[in-house]
């Protein structure tokens, strides 16, 4: 399953939608919520989580640091705390390169 790199322009996303965007389990998102201070989803009266776009950006950064860069939880937490802007810039660059690669592959396939 291909992971989305950019969240939709909705105001809130459910935990299921956020999990699908990142291609992880909802339980992983609940765990990350406990481990990282930057994730603060809105909860309704029934306790259902709704993630803001800022939460999704933080989740994408956490996913990048843990799954792609190989950071440990404490290492990712420290990276976000001390070098968040640099890590976010790297993530944006990686996402731009992925979109460019996908476009070039699509272009190559349309020529064949």
Protein Blocks (a to p, Z undefined) as FASTA:
>chain_A
ZZdfbdcfbfbdcfklmmmmnopafklmmmmmmmpmkbccdddfkopacddfklmmmmmm
mmmmmmmnopafklmmmmmmmmmmmmmmmmmmmmmmmmmmmmmmmmmmmmZZ
